[in-house]
């Protein structure tokens, strides 16, 4: 199946979401005096701007997870739980465009 321009954009965004978030995650774990997960989480709330971004991402992530579950079931997509998993284990910036990529592929298949 040929990729559409929109699928390619979503795939590029997913790769960027993976690379950019994990670049900073790995940098933290390599350079921090205390590389524990509890310290990582604690540091995300050290400033008001960081807390604002956390709230923004949390609301957007949970909105996505609800919509993604409903949309995935509507389109009979398989392994929806995997997007939940990568949202929490990798990054929302990875899982959201990845889901959109596979959603577009599913929509293209149903049209064909």
VENFEN-V125202 format. One record per helix or strand. SS is the DSSP state (H for helix, E for strand). FROM is the first residue (numbers start at 0). TO is the last residue. If there is no record, write none. Layout:
SS&FROM&TO ; SS&FROM&TO
This chain:
H&4&30 ; H&36&42 ; H&47&73 ; H&79&88 ; H&91&110
